[in-house]
Amino acid sequence: MVTNTEKLDAAVLEVFKNASTPSIATLLYKRGLRTNFVQGVSRLGGDRPNMVGQAFTLRYIPAREDLNQLEVFKDPEHPQRVAVETVPEGHVLVMDCRGDASAASAGGILAKRLEYRGCAGIVTDGGLRDTHEISKLRLPAYCAAASAPTNLTKHHAIDLNVPIGCGTAPVFPGDLVVGDADGVIIVPLHMASEIAAEIQDMEAFEAFVLDEVAKGSSIIGLYPPSAETRARFEACSKK
């Protein structure tokens, strides 16, 4: 288990509260990263603010019947229970279920406990149970599907705060996790500050482009911008 990870500055986290996952994906692609979007998960509930926080991970392996009876939850050291009780405030619990959503990786009671403890969100490439109740919480939650069976039927919780894969995306403890209506993207910890410095200008330019398109402008020479378009944008920005 990784116990020491760098904490991101609050100002950097604040920038990502207003950033979109498509913009982040483009900036990661410019840096050569193509697989950081968590495939196959969607958000529970309606419109919400962005989910933003550093990753605290839980890894599941396939269940084995002799090891995964209901009695295991009586063990205070069960990794799933430990994860819920130790994820740091402001972090996102990211779970690796090998893309198997045929059983839940958590449910409403655990989600409520995470909300109370100040967790910034849940992401799992497996299932969640009690999704109707979870969707009403302040806690953002992303999963591959609603699934009633307990995690013990398919998943064996094995590791905490280790590198994992979630929806084909690599996730290292401490990485930045951002979720919006489009889904969830993972920003490597060492890239978060430089992307934060670039993304505000990028999204301001895209707002300018949308305004121009709404006025009837062609995208040719607009997106991507010609030198003349860039100059008009910079002039508008100064105003």
ZILIN-V724894 format. One record per residue. N is the residue number from 0. RES is the residue in one small letter. OMEGA is omega in whole degrees, 0 to 359 (NA if undefined). D_LAST is the distance of its C-alpha to the last C-alpha in Angstrom with 2 decimals. Layout:
# ZILIN-V724894
n=N res=RES omega=OMEGA d_last=D_LAST
n=N res=RES omega=OMEGA d_last=D_LAST
This chain:
# ZILIN-V724894
n=0 res=m omega=177 d_last=50.80
n=1 res=v omega=183 d_last=47.73
n=2 res=t omega=182 d_last=47.31
n=3 res=n omega=173 d_last=44.70
n=4 res=t omega=179 d_last=41.18
n=5 res=e omega=177 d_last=38.04
n=6 res=k omega=179 d_last=35.82
n=7 res=l omega=178 d_last=32.14
n=8 res=d omega=182 d_last=29.76
n=9 res=a omega=180 d_last=28.50
n=10 res=a omega=177 d_last=24.84
n=11 res=v omega=178 d_last=25.50
n=12 res=l omega=181 d_last=27.23
n=13 res=e omega=178 d_last=24.38
n=14 res=v omega=184 d_last=21.98
n=15 res=f omega=175 d_last=24.60
n=16 res=k omega=180 d_last=24.89
n=17 res=n omega=181 d_last=21.72
n=18 res=a omega=179 d_last=22.52
n=19 res=s omega=178 d_last=24.50
n=20 res=t omega=175 d_last=27.79
n=21 res=p omega=178 d_last=27.00
n=22 res=s omega=179 d_last=24.05
n=23 res=i omega=180 d_last=26.37
n=24 res=a omega=179 d_last=29.14
n=25 res=t omega=180 d_last=27.16
n=26 res=l omega=175 d_last=26.27
n=27 res=l omega=178 d_last=29.94
n=28 res=y omega=177 d_last=31.09
n=29 res=k omega=180 d_last=29.15
n=30 res=r omega=175 d_last=31.27
n=31 res=g omega=182 d_last=34.44
n=32 res=l omega=186 d_last=34.96
n=33 res=r omega=191 d_last=35.96
n=34 res=t omega=186 d_last=38.08
n=35 res=n omega=174 d_last=36.07
n=36 res=f omega=181 d_last=35.48
n=37 res=v omega=185 d_last=38.29
n=38 res=q omega=168 d_last=40.05
n=39 res=g omega=178 d_last=41.81
n=40 res=v omega=177 d_last=40.47
n=41 res=s omega=186 d_last=38.65
n=42 res=r omega=172 d_last=37.39
n=43 res=l omega=178 d_last=39.67
n=44 res=g omega=183 d_last=38.34
n=45 res=g omega=181 d_last=35.38
n=46 res=d omega=179 d_last=31.68
n=47 res=r omega=170 d_last=31.14
n=48 res=p omega=177 d_last=28.54
n=49 res=n omega=168 d_last=28.52
n=50 res=m omega=182 d_last=31.67
n=51 res=v omega=177 d_last=30.89
n=52 res=g omega=178 d_last=33.58
n=53 res=q omega=188 d_last=35.79
n=54 res=a omega=166 d_last=38.87
n=55 res=f omega=194 d_last=42.35
n=56 res=t omega=174 d_last=44.73
n=57 res=l omega=181 d_last=48.02
n=58 res=r omega=173 d_last=50.15
n=59 res=y omega=168 d_last=52.79
n=60 res=i omega=179 d_last=55.61
n=61 res=p omega=180 d_last=57.98
n=62 res=a omega=171 d_last=60.23
n=63 res=r omega=192 d_last=63.93
n=64 res=e omega=183 d_last=66.19
n=65 res=d omega=182 d_last=68.25
n=66 res=l omega=189 d_last=65.18
n=67 res=n omega=171 d_last=63.09
n=68 res=q omega=184 d_last=65.10
n=69 res=l omega=182 d_last=63.68
n=70 res=e omega=184 d_last=65.38
n=71 res=v omega=180 d_last=62.88
n=72 res=f omega=175 d_last=60.35
n=73 res=k omega=181 d_last=62.74
n=74 res=d omega=181 d_last=61.98
n=75 res=p omega=179 d_last=59.34
n=76 res=e omega=177 d_last=58.49
n=77 res=h omega=189 d_last=57.66
n=78 res=p omega=179 d_last=54.42
n=79 res=q omega=179 d_last=52.63
n=80 res=r omega=178 d_last=53.48
n=81 res=v omega=179 d_last=52.60
n=82 res=a omega=181 d_last=49.18
n=83 res=v omega=184 d_last=48.46
n=84 res=e omega=183 d_last=49.64
n=85 res=t omega=177 d_last=47.98
n=86 res=v omega=184 d_last=44.55
n=87 res=p omega=176 d_last=42.25
n=88 res=e omega=179 d_last=39.91
n=89 res=g omega=178 d_last=36.48
n=90 res=h omega=178 d_last=37.97
n=91 res=v omega=175 d_last=38.46
n=92 res=l omega=182 d_last=42.06
n=93 res=v omega=186 d_last=42.24
n=94 res=m omega=178 d_last=45.64
n=95 res=d omega=178 d_last=47.32
n=96 res=c omega=177 d_last=49.77
n=97 res=r omega=180 d_last=50.21
n=98 res=g omega=182 d_last=48.52
n=99 res=d omega=182 d_last=51.48
n=100 res=a omega=182 d_last=50.47
n=101 res=s omega=173 d_last=54.07
n=102 res=a omega=181 d_last=54.21
n=103 res=a omega=172 d_last=51.85
n=104 res=s omega=175 d_last=50.38
n=105 res=a omega=180 d_last=49.75
n=106 res=g omega=188 d_last=50.01
n=107 res=g omega=182 d_last=49.00
n=108 res=i omega=179 d_last=50.82
n=109 res=l omega=179 d_last=49.37
n=110 res=a omega=179 d_last=45.85
n=111 res=k omega=178 d_last=46.28
n=112 res=r omega=178 d_last=47.47
n=113 res=l omega=177 d_last=44.46
n=114 res=e omega=181 d_last=42.14
n=115 res=y omega=184 d_last=44.05
n=116 res=r omega=177 d_last=43.82
n=117 res=g omega=175 d_last=40.02
n=118 res=c omega=184 d_last=39.90
n=119 res=a omega=179 d_last=36.46
n=120 res=g omega=176 d_last=37.99
n=121 res=i omega=172 d_last=40.75
n=122 res=v omega=177 d_last=40.67
n=123 res=t omega=173 d_last=43.91
n=124 res=d omega=171 d_last=44.94
n=125 res=g omega=181 d_last=48.05
n=126 res=g omega=168 d_last=48.66
n=127 res=l omega=174 d_last=48.04
n=128 res=r omega=182 d_last=50.51
n=129 res=d omega=186 d_last=49.88
n=130 res=t omega=179 d_last=46.55
n=131 res=h omega=179 d_last=46.50
n=132 res=e omega=181 d_last=46.67
n=133 res=i omega=182 d_last=44.22
n=134 res=s omega=180 d_last=41.61
n=135 res=k omega=181 d_last=41.70
n=136 res=l omega=171 d_last=41.00
n=137 res=r omega=182 d_last=37.74
n=138 res=l omega=175 d_last=38.57
n=139 res=p omega=181 d_last=36.80
n=140 res=a omega=178 d_last=39.50
n=141 res=y omega=179 d_last=39.59
n=142 res=c omega=179 d_last=42.89
n=143 res=a omega=181 d_last=44.58
n=144 res=a omega=167 d_last=46.68
n=145 res=a omega=183 d_last=48.44
n=146 res=s omega=185 d_last=51.86
n=147 res=a omega=185 d_last=54.64
n=148 res=p omega=177 d_last=57.02
n=149 res=t omega=180 d_last=56.87
n=150 res=n omega=184 d_last=55.43
n=151 res=l omega=181 d_last=58.97
n=152 res=t omega=183 d_last=60.08
n=153 res=k omega=190 d_last=57.90
n=154 res=h omega=175 d_last=56.04
n=155 res=h omega=180 d_last=57.37
n=156 res=a omega=190 d_last=54.89
n=157 res=i omega=186 d_last=55.52
n=158 res=d omega=176 d_last=52.71
n=159 res=l omega=172 d_last=49.93
n=160 res=n omega=173 d_last=46.78
n=161 res=v omega=175 d_last=47.69
n=162 res=p omega=181 d_last=45.82
n=163 res=i omega=166 d_last=46.06
n=164 res=g omega=177 d_last=45.04
n=165 res=c omega=183 d_last=43.39
n=166 res=g omega=181 d_last=42.94
n=167 res=t omega=179 d_last=43.35
n=168 res=a omega=174 d_last=40.50
n=169 res=p omega=181 d_last=41.60
n=170 res=v omega=176 d_last=40.84
n=171 res=f omega=178 d_last=41.59
n=172 res=p omega=180 d_last=41.83
n=173 res=g omega=176 d_last=38.58
n=174 res=d omega=178 d_last=36.38
n=175 res=l omega=180 d_last=33.23
n=176 res=v omega=180 d_last=33.76
n=177 res=v omega=179 d_last=30.93
n=178 res=g omega=174 d_last=31.81
n=179 res=d omega=184 d_last=29.98
n=180 res=a omega=180 d_last=31.13
n=181 res=d omega=181 d_last=31.71
n=182 res=g omega=187 d_last=33.92
n=183 res=v omega=177 d_last=34.17
n=184 res=i omega=182 d_last=33.14
n=185 res=i omega=178 d_last=34.42
n=186 res=v omega=177 d_last=32.35
n=187 res=p omega=186 d_last=34.66
n=188 res=l omega=185 d_last=34.42
n=189 res=h omega=179 d_last=33.75
n=190 res=m omega=190 d_last=30.74
n=191 res=a omega=184 d_last=28.97
n=192 res=s omega=181 d_last=26.90
n=193 res=e omega=177 d_last=25.69
n=194 res=i omega=176 d_last=24.81
n=195 res=a omega=181 d_last=22.92
n=196 res=a omega=184 d_last=20.82
n=197 res=e omega=193 d_last=20.05
n=198 res=i omega=182 d_last=19.89
n=199 res=q omega=178 d_last=16.59
n=200 res=d omega=180 d_last=14.71
n=201 res=m omega=183 d_last=17.30
n=202 res=e omega=174 d_last=16.91
n=203 res=a omega=178 d_last=13.12
n=204 res=f omega=180 d_last=13.88
n=205 res=e omega=175 d_last=16.78
n=206 res=a omega=176 d_last=14.92
n=207 res=f omega=179 d_last=12.79
n=208 res=v omega=179 d_last=16.27
n=209 res=l omega=179 d_last=17.88
n=210 res=d omega=179 d_last=15.57
n=211 res=e omega=179 d_last=16.37
n=212 res=v omega=178 d_last=20.02
n=213 res=a omega=178 d_last=20.15
n=214 res=k omega=177 d_last=19.26
n=215 res=g omega=182 d_last=22.20
n=216 res=s omega=173 d_last=20.90
n=217 res=s omega=177 d_last=23.54
n=218 res=i omega=179 d_last=23.19
n=219 res=i omega=182 d_last=24.63
n=220 res=g omega=180 d_last=22.15
n=221 res=l omega=186 d_last=19.60
n=222 res=y omega=7 d_last=21.34
n=223 res=p omega=190 d_last=22.05
n=224 res=p omega=167 d_last=19.30
n=225 res=s omega=178 d_last=20.22
n=226 res=a omega=181 d_last=18.65
n=227 res=e omega=178 d_last=16.89
n=228 res=t omega=181 d_last=15.51
n=229 res=r omega=179 d_last=14.38
n=230 res=a omega=178 d_last=12.61
n=231 res=r omega=177 d_last=10.78
n=232 res=f omega=181 d_last=9.91
n=233 res=e omega=177 d_last=8.74
n=234 res=a omega=178 d_last=6.53
n=235 res=c omega=180 d_last=5.13
n=236 res=s omega=179 d_last=5.36
n=237 res=k omega=178 d_last=3.78
n=238 res=k omega=NA d_last=0.00
